[in-house]
């Protein structure tokens, strides 16, 4: 059939040729003209349309034609997009307003679309007249406008304009809030970093801080470090040379080592070094190079360095132990100035006539309606600070009564000081613990134990096998004194009182303490500030929980508390027989198997379940050992406590805390000046 069609085509062509050759070339010319003129006419027509007036356009399009075009376009778009997409487009149009050239450009749409008038938008349900009216307000930009959506676009009514402004305002507010929140977060992080930097223990880190210009750069004294490194290597090679019988080299190393030691001397900084040190470094460097060529053996050098490191470690441990021992001795000693003060006061007291040794207002000593304090001390200056600071911060000094107990060595000095320096309108009374005849070894287990040979050996035999860094602090004379244990006999010492506030002699009172008498102890005996943190100062720190008596009766995680400022309800004390409980545990600890020496462990056991926690602002501890206590906590505390070895009257005291104690000393007093306590 293809052959037949081809033949038919050929026959038709030949017949046309036969019928007339002129007709075929004319048709070709017409086709060429159409191909050339049709595009020109189209572009010409487009250009003409762009120049046609809008009114002429409206007259040329009939209402039926426009209606047909709009509906056709709407149906075409609906066939292309789902209803969900059309709804999204409509929602976007409602939020952003009628389309404009800027919105097209931002959304990568055609730039030929633009509405300059926003009053009328074509709707799929609009009448032909409405469509024509809307068409008049279009401004084409180069192409015939296209209908994108048959859905209605809302007219910008005043209500919608107001809503749009509100939306814009909300967006601005949200953006401002986000910026503000970011700034707040940054500020919080900075403040947290500052607080963490404050809590760093400056005593441990020294003066080093990367944020300070005067920080101590550990690499600043490089010359000293170089000399010390050379000396270490010289000792290593000298040992190896001796081992390998290279006596000449060993002698040279020893000689040069002495020269380096002499050049280094006691210098701790490069500025302290002698000018000749550079020559010594050069000479030592040359000798070390020579020794390395002859003696270097990696295994031998490593072994020697390891041995030197172990030896240095042992020396550090020994020095640390000695340092701790010396610090304990320093904490036990009484400075010359305080000893001088006590001696002069004692002499003058015993020179006084008997009638002048009596304190006024003795009738207040057993008045339960007044505020009574118990203070047991052998340190005159420390006791004076406690009394002075309490009275100066008291609202009604005349209602305060101080019960002081000292030993026979300091009894006269304590009396004489307060006779010369009475605490204003307050009442004071001083007693001698050695005159308490009822306090004897038959009644008090501690006195009986202190008289035993084993206890004397523990205290006074310096080479005792149990002597170690952990036990040094227990070898303290205060544990031999009944002044330290008298706190367990308060009802016996003051039988007529119902409440008493116990104070240590290493505290300073900064506020009126009468509020403590109003605290409800809820039937407990002891009111104290708890000292436990996440894992510190709990019972397992003080007691031996491997002992079955301890394990059965106490919780190892129970919170510890502090002596130093304690409110005791003596009526409940008597009912609970607290002194009897103390005696029971003290008798069981004769061999020190339940706890080490001291008064806090038996106190924790005796008052177990009978202690009421006070607010921490009443009593801030640690000024005798902790250099990083917050200054705000110190200043708002009612009582600050110098517990630890660094007592404020010792040279060991931390300077930053000493001022709180010193301000209550009467440096203008002739006895104080005479003993040079102000120096």
C-alpha positions in Angstrom: 0.0 0.0 0.0 2.9 2.3 0.7 4.0 1.6 -2.9 0.6 2.4 -4.2 0.5 5.7 -2.3 3.8 6.7 -3.5 2.8 5.9 -7.1 -0.4 7.9 -6.6 1.6 10.8 -5.2 3.9 10.8 -8.2 1.1 10.6 -10.6 -0.7 13.5 -8.9 2.5 15.6 -9.0 3.0 14.8 -12.7 -0.5 15.7 -13.4 -0.1 19.1 -11.7 3.0 19.7 -13.7 1.1 18.9 -16.8 -1.9 21.0 -15.9 0.2 24.1 -15.4 3.7 24.9 -14.0 2.8 28.4 -13.1 0.3 27.4 -10.3 2.9 25.4 -8.3 5.4 28.2 -7.9 2.7 30.7 -6.9 1.6 28.4 -4.0 5.2 28.2 -2.9 5.5 32.0 -2.8 2.2 32.2 -0.7 3.5 29.7 1.8 6.8 31.5 2.2 5.0 34.8 2.7 2.8 33.3 5.4 5.8 31.8 7.2 7.6 35.2 7.3 4.6 37.5 7.9 2.8 35.4 10.5 5.4 35.8 13.3 5.8 39.5 12.3 2.1 39.9 12.6 2.0 38.2 15.9 4.7 40.4 17.5 3.2 43.4 15.8 -0.1 42.5 17.3 1.4 42.0 20.7 3.1 45.4 20.6 -0.1 46.9 19.4 -2.0 45.4 22.2 0.4 46.8 24.8 -0.3 50.2 23.3 -4.0 49.9 23.2 -5.9 51.9 25.7 -7.6 50.0 28.4 -11.0 51.4 27.3 -10.5 50.1 23.7 -9.7 46.7 25.2 -12.8 46.6 27.2 -15.0 47.4 24.2 -13.3 44.7 22.0 -14.0 41.9 24.4 -17.5 40.9 24.9 -18.9 40.0 28.3 -19.6 36.5 27.2 -16.1 36.0 25.9 -14.5 37.3 29.1 -16.8 35.1 31.2 -15.9 32.1 29.1 -12.1 32.8 29.4 -12.3 33.2 33.2 -14.2 30.0 33.7 -11.9 28.1 31.3 -8.8 29.3 33.1 -10.3 28.4 36.5 -11.2 24.9 35.3 -7.8 24.5 33.8 -6.0 25.5 37.1 -8.3 23.3 39.1 -7.4 20.4 36.9 -3.7 21.1 37.6 -3.7 21.6 41.4 -5.4 19.8 44.2 -7.9 21.6 46.4 -5.3 21.7 49.3 -2.8 23.5 47.1 -5.4 26.0 46.0 -6.4 26.6 49.6 -2.8 27.2 50.5 -2.4 29.7 47.6 -5.6 31.5 48.7 -4.4 31.6 52.4 -1.1 33.1 51.3 -2.9 35.6 49.2 -5.1 36.6 52.1 -2.1 37.1 54.4 0.1 38.9 51.9 -2.5 40.9 50.0 -3.0 41.2 46.3 0.0 40.2 44.1 2.6 42.7 43.0 5.8 42.8 41.1 7.8 42.7 44.3 6.1 39.6 45.6 6.6 37.8 42.3 10.3 38.6 42.3 10.7 37.5 45.9 9.0 34.2 45.1 10.8 33.6 41.7 7.6 34.2 39.7 7.3 36.0 36.4 8.1 39.7 36.4 5.3 40.4 33.9 2.6 40.0 36.5 1.6 43.1 38.4 -1.5 44.6 39.9 -1.4 48.3 40.3 -5.0 48.6 41.5 -6.2 46.3 44.4 -9.8 47.1 44.6 -11.2 44.4 42.4 -9.9 40.8 41.8 -11.5 38.3 39.4 -13.5 35.6 41.1 -14.8 32.4 39.6 -18.3 33.5 40.5 -18.0 37.1 39.2 -20.3 38.4 36.6 -19.0 39.3 33.1 -19.6 43.0 34.0 -17.4 42.7 37.1 -14.7 40.9 35.1 -14.8 43.6 32.5 -14.6 46.3 35.2 -11.7 44.6 36.8 -10.0 44.3 33.5 -10.0 48.0 33.0 -7.9 48.4 36.1 -5.1 46.0 35.0 -1.9 47.4 33.7 -0.1 44.9 31.5 3.8 45.0 31.6 4.5 43.4 28.3 2.3 40.3 28.0 -1.4 39.6 28.3 -2.2 39.2 32.0 -3.0 35.6 33.0 -5.5 34.4 35.6 -3.7 32.3 38.2 -6.5 31.5 40.6 -10.2 31.3 40.3 -10.5 31.7 44.1 -11.5 35.0 45.5 -8.9 37.4 46.8 -10.1 39.7 49.5 -10.5 43.4 49.1 -8.2 45.5 51.4 -10.9 46.7 53.7 -10.0 48.9 56.7 -10.6 45.9 59.0 -8.1 43.8 57.0 -5.6 46.6 56.9 -5.8 46.9 60.7 -5.4 43.1 61.1 -2.4 43.2 58.8 -0.8 45.9 60.9 -1.5 43.9 64.0 0.2 40.8 62.4 3.2 42.9 61.4 3.4 44.4 64.9 3.2 40.9 66.5 6.0 39.7 64.2 8.2 42.7 65.3 7.4 42.0 69.0 8.2 38.3 68.6 11.5 39.2 66.9 12.3 41.7 69.7 11.5 39.1 72.3 13.8 36.5 70.7 16.6 39.0 70.6 15.9 39.9 74.3 15.8 36.3 75.3 19.1 35.7 73.5 20.6 38.6 75.4 19.2 37.4 78.7 20.7 33.9 78.1 24.1 35.4 77.3 24.0 37.5 80.4 23.0 34.5 82.6 25.9 32.4 81.2 28.3 35.2 81.8 27.1 35.7 85.4 27.3 31.9 86.0 30.9 31.9 84.7 31.7 34.8 87.0 30.2 33.0 90.0 32.1 29.9 89.2 35.3 31.9 89.0 34.6 33.4 92.4 34.2 29.9 94.0 37.6 28.8 92.8 39.9 28.2 95.8 42.5 30.9 95.5 44.7 29.3 98.1 45.0 26.2 95.9 45.5 28.0 92.6 47.6 30.9 94.0 47.5 34.1 92.1 47.1 32.5 88.7 44.2 33.7 86.5 44.2 34.1 82.8 41.9 37.1 83.2 44.4 39.1 85.2 47.3 41.1 83.6 49.5 40.3 86.6 49.0 36.5 86.4 51.9 34.4 87.2 53.1 32.8 84.0 54.8 29.5 84.9 57.1 29.9 81.9 58.3 33.3 82.8 61.5 32.1 84.7 62.8 29.9 81.9 66.5 30.3 82.8 65.9 28.9 86.3 64.0 26.0 84.9 66.7 25.3 82.3 69.4 25.3 85.1 67.3 22.9 87.2 66.7 20.6 84.2 70.5 20.5 83.5 71.2 19.6 87.1 68.7 16.7 86.9 70.3 15.3 83.8 73.8 15.8 85.3 72.9 13.7 88.3 71.5 11.0 86.0 74.7 10.8 83.8 76.9 11.1 86.9 75.2 8.0 88.3 75.6 6.1 85.0 79.2 7.2 84.7 80.0 5.9 88.1 78.2 2.6 87.3 80.3 2.2 84.1 83.6 3.2 85.8 84.0 6.4 83.9 85.4 8.2 86.9 86.9 11.2 85.0 83.5 12.0 83.4 81.7 11.5 86.7 84.2 13.9 88.4 83.6 16.5 85.7 79.8 16.2 86.0 80.0 16.5 89.8 82.2 19.6 89.5 80.0 21.3 87.0 76.9 20.4 89.1 78.4 22.2 92.0 79.1 25.2 89.8 75.4 25.2 88.7 74.2 24.9 92.2 76.4 27.8 93.3 75.1 30.0 90.4 71.5 29.1 91.1 71.8 29.7 94.9 68.5 30.7 96.5 67.1 32.4 93.4 63.4 31.9 92.6 63.2 34.2 89.6 65.4 35.0 86.6 65.9 38.5 87.9 67.7 37.1 91.0 70.3 35.1 89.0 73.9 36.1 88.8 75.2 37.4 85.4 77.6 34.5 85.2 74.8 32.0 85.0 74.8 32.1 81.2 78.4 30.8 81.1 77.5 28.0 83.5 74.6 27.0 81.4 76.8 26.9 78.3 79.5 24.9 80.0 76.9 22.4 81.5 75.3 22.0 78.1 78.6 21.1 76.5 79.4 18.6 79.2 75.9 17.0 78.9 76.4 16.6 75.2 79.7 14.9 75.8 78.1 12.6 78.5 75.2 11.8 76.1 77.7 10.7 73.4 79.5 8.3 75.8 76.8 7.1 78.2 73.4 7.5 76.7 71.3 4.4 77.1 67.5 4.9 76.9 66.7 2.1 79.3 69.3 3.3 81.9 68.3 6.9 81.7 64.6 6.1 82.0 65.3 3.9 85.1 67.4 6.6 86.7 64.8 9.2 86.2 62.1 6.9 87.6 64.2 6.3 90.7 64.7 10.0 91.1 61.0 10.6 90.8 60.2 8.0 93.4 62.8 9.5 95.8 61.4 13.0 95.3 57.9 11.7 95.9 59.0 10.2 99.2 60.6 13.4 100.2 57.4 15.3 99.4 55.4 13.0 101.6 57.8 13.3 104.4 57.8 17.1 104.2 54.1 17.2 104.0 53.8 15.1 107.1 56.3 17.4 108.9 54.4 20.5 107.7 51.2 19.1 109.1 52.8 18.2 112.4 54.3 21.7 112.7 51.0 23.3 111.8 49.3 21.3 114.6 52.0 22.4 117.0 51.5 26.0 115.9 47.7 25.6 116.5 48.3 24.3 120.0 50.6 27.0 121.1 49.7 30.3 122.7 51.4 33.4 121.3 53.8 35.2 123.5 51.6 38.3 123.6 48.6 36.4 125.0 50.8 34.5 127.4 52.2 37.8 128.6 48.7 39.3 129.0 47.5 36.3 131.0 50.6 36.4 133.4 50.3 40.1 134.1 46.5 39.9 134.7 47.0 36.9 137.0 49.6 38.7 139.1 47.5 41.8 139.5 44.4 39.7 140.4 46.0 38.0 143.3 47.3 41.3 144.5 43.7 42.5 144.8 41.9 42.5 148.1 39.1 39.8 148.3 36.3 42.3 148.4 37.4 43.8 145.1 37.3 40.4 143.3 33.5 40.2 143.3 31.4 41.0 140.2 28.2 43.0 140.5 24.6 41.8 139.8 25.2 38.3 141.1 21.4 38.0 141.6 21.0 37.6 137.8 23.1 34.4 137.6 20.1 32.1 138.3 17.3 34.2 136.8 15.7 32.0 134.1 14.0 35.0 132.5 17.3 36.4 131.3 19.5 35.4 128.3 22.3 33.1 129.6 25.5 32.2 127.8 28.0 29.4 128.6 31.6 30.1 127.6 34.4 27.7 128.5 37.9 29.0 127.7 41.5 29.3 128.8 42.3 32.2 126.4 41.6 35.6 127.9 41.8 37.5 124.7 39.5 35.2 122.8 37.0 35.2 125.6 37.0 39.0 125.7 36.2 39.1 122.0 33.2 36.8 122.4 31.8 38.9 125.3 32.5 42.3 123.7 31.0 41.3 120.3 27.9 39.9 121.9 27.3 43.0 124.1 28.0 45.5 121.3 25.4 43.8 119.0 22.8 43.2 121.8 19.6 45.2 121.8 19.2 44.9 125.6 22.6 44.3 127.1 21.3 44.4 130.7 19.4 41.2 130.1 22.4 39.2 129.1 24.3 36.9 131.6 27.7 35.4 130.8 28.8 32.2 132.6 32.6 31.8 132.1 34.5 28.7 133.2 38.3 28.6 132.9 41.1 26.4 134.4 43.2 27.2 137.5 46.0 28.6 135.4 43.9 31.2 133.7 41.2 31.7 136.4 42.8 34.8 137.9 43.6 36.4 134.5 40.0 35.9 133.3 38.6 37.5 136.5 41.0 40.4 136.4 40.3 41.2 132.7 36.5 41.5 133.2 36.9 43.3 136.5 38.9 45.9 134.6 36.7 45.8 131.5 33.1 45.1 132.7 30.7 44.3 129.8 28.5 47.4 130.3 25.2 46.6 132.0 25.5 42.8 131.4 26.2 40.3 134.1 29.3 38.2 134.1 30.6 35.4 136.4 33.9 33.4 136.2 34.4 29.9 137.7 37.3 27.5 138.0 36.6 24.0 136.6 39.0 22.5 139.1 36.7 23.6 141.9 33.9 21.4 140.6 34.4 18.6 143.1 31.6 16.5 141.7 33.5 16.3 138.4 35.9 13.4 139.3 37.1 10.2 137.7 34.5 8.1 139.5 31.7 10.0 137.9 33.2 11.1 134.6 34.4 8.4 132.2 36.7 10.8 130.3 38.6 11.7 133.4 39.1 8.0 134.2 40.3 7.3 130.7 42.7 10.3 130.7 44.3 8.9 133.8 45.0 5.5 132.1 48.5 4.5 131.0 47.3 3.8 127.5 46.0 7.3 127.0 49.1 8.9 128.5 51.2 6.8 126.1 49.0 7.8 123.2 49.4 11.5 124.0 53.0 11.8 125.2 54.9 9.1 123.4 56.0 10.8 120.1 57.2 7.6 118.3 53.9 5.8 118.8 53.2 3.5 115.9 49.7 5.0 115.3 51.1 8.5 114.9 50.3 9.5 111.3 49.1 12.6 109.5 45.5 11.5 110.1 46.0 11.2 113.9 48.2 14.2 114.5 45.2 16.5 115.1 44.0 14.3 117.9 47.2 14.7 119.8 46.1 18.1 121.1 46.1 19.2 124.8 42.6 20.4 124.6 41.4 16.8 124.6 43.1 16.4 128.0 41.3 19.4 129.4 37.9 19.0 131.0 37.0 22.4 129.7 36.4 20.7 126.4 34.1 18.0 127.9 32.2 20.3 130.3 29.6 20.9 127.6 28.1 17.5 128.4 27.4 18.5 132.0 25.5 21.8 131.5 22.5 20.9 133.8 24.9 19.9 136.5 26.8 23.2 136.2 23.7 25.4 135.9 20.9 23.5 137.7 18.5 26.5 138.0 18.5 27.4 134.3 16.1 26.1 131.7 17.8 27.3 128.5 21.4 28.3 127.8 23.3 29.3 124.7 26.7 27.5 124.4 29.5 29.5 122.6 33.0 28.5 121.7 35.8 31.0 122.3 36.8 31.1 118.6 33.6 32.8 117.4 32.6 36.4 116.8 29.0 37.6 117.4 27.7 40.0 114.7 24.0 40.3 115.5 21.6 40.2 118.4 21.2 36.6 119.5 18.0 36.9 121.6 16.0 35.5 118.7 17.5 32.1 119.4 15.5 31.9 122.7 12.3 32.2 120.6 13.1 29.3 118.3 10.9 26.3 118.9 13.1 23.3 119.2 10.1 21.0 118.8 10.9 18.9 121.9 14.5 18.5 120.9 17.5 19.2 123.2 20.0 20.8 120.9 19.5 23.6 118.4 22.4 23.7 115.9 23.4 24.5 112.3 23.8 21.4 110.2 27.1 21.1 108.3 26.5 18.3 105.8 26.8 18.9 102.1 26.2 16.3 99.3 28.7 13.9 100.9 30.6 15.9 103.5 30.3 15.9 107.3 28.0 13.0 107.6 28.1 10.5 110.4 30.3 8.1 108.5 33.1 10.7 108.5 33.2 10.7 112.3 32.2 7.2 113.5 33.5 3.7 112.9 30.7 2.0 111.1 32.6 -1.3 110.9 31.8 -1.6 114.6 28.4 -3.4 115.1 27.4 -1.0 117.9 27.7 2.0 115.6 26.2 0.2 112.6 23.1 -0.9 114.5 22.3 2.4 116.1 23.2 5.1 113.6 22.6 6.0 110.0 26.0 6.6 108.1 24.3 9.3 105.9 22.8 11.2 108.9 23.7 14.9 108.7 26.3 16.2 111.0 26.0 19.5 112.9 28.5 22.0 114.5 29.5 22.9 118.0 30.3 26.6 118.5 26.8 28.1 118.8 24.3 25.7 120.3 21.0 26.4 122.0 20.3 23.7 124.7 17.0 23.1 126.4 18.1 22.0 129.8 14.7 20.9 131.0 14.4 18.4 128.1 18.0 17.5 128.7 17.2 16.3 132.2 14.2 14.4 131.0 16.1 12.5 128.3 19.1 12.0 130.6 21.6 13.2 128.0 24.5 13.1 130.3 23.8 9.4 131.0 23.7 8.7 127.2 27.0 10.4 126.9 28.5 8.3 129.7 27.2 5.1 128.1 29.0 5.7 124.7 32.1 7.1 126.4 32.5 4.0 128.4 32.2 1.8 125.3 34.9 3.9 123.6 37.7 3.3 126.1 39.9 1.7 123.5 38.9 4.3 120.9 37.2 1.7 118.7 34.0 3.7 118.1 35.5 7.1 117.3 38.8 9.0 117.6 39.3 11.5 120.4 37.3 14.7 120.4 33.9 16.0 121.5 32.0 16.2 118.2 31.7 12.4 117.6 30.2 11.7 121.0 28.1 14.8 120.7 26.7 13.4 117.4 25.9 10.1 119.1 24.5 11.6 122.3 22.2 14.1 120.6 21.2 11.7 117.7 17.6 12.3 116.9 17.5 15.1 119.5 18.9 18.0 117.4 16.8 20.7 115.8 18.4 22.3 112.7 18.8 26.0 112.8 18.9 28.4 109.8 22.4 28.5 108.4 22.6 32.3 108.7 22.8 31.9 112.5 26.2 30.3 112.3 28.8 30.4 109.5 31.8 28.1 109.9 35.1 27.5 108.3 37.0 30.8 108.8 39.9 28.8 110.3 40.5 26.7 107.3 38.4 27.6 104.3 39.7 30.6 102.2 36.7 30.7 99.8 33.8 31.5 102.0 31.5 34.0 100.4 31.8 37.5 101.9 28.0 38.0 101.7 27.5 34.9 103.9 30.0 36.2 106.4 28.5 39.6 106.7 24.9 38.4 107.1 25.8 35.7 109.6 24.8 36.2 113.3 27.9 34.2 114.4 31.1 33.5 112.5 33.3 30.6 113.6 37.1 30.3 113.2 37.0 26.5 113.5 40.2 25.0 112.2 43.9 25.5 112.9 44.1 29.1 111.6 42.8 30.8 114.7 42.5 34.6 114.4 45.0 35.2 117.3 47.7 33.1 115.6 50.1 34.1 112.8 48.6 31.3 110.8 45.3 33.2 110.6 44.0 34.1 107.2 44.4 37.9 106.7 41.1 38.2 104.8 39.1 37.0 107.9 41.1 38.4 110.7 39.6 41.9 110.6 36.2 40.6 111.8 37.9 39.4 115.0 40.4 42.2 115.6 37.9 45.0 115.7 36.6 43.8 119.1 40.0 44.0 120.8 40.8 47.0 122.9 44.3 47.8 121.6 44.4 51.0 123.6 44.3 49.1 126.9 47.6 49.4 128.8 47.9 45.6 129.3 47.4 45.0 125.6 49.9 47.7 124.6 52.4 46.4 127.3 52.3 42.9 125.8 52.6 44.3 122.2 49.5 42.5 121.0 48.8 45.2 118.5 52.0 44.5 116.6 
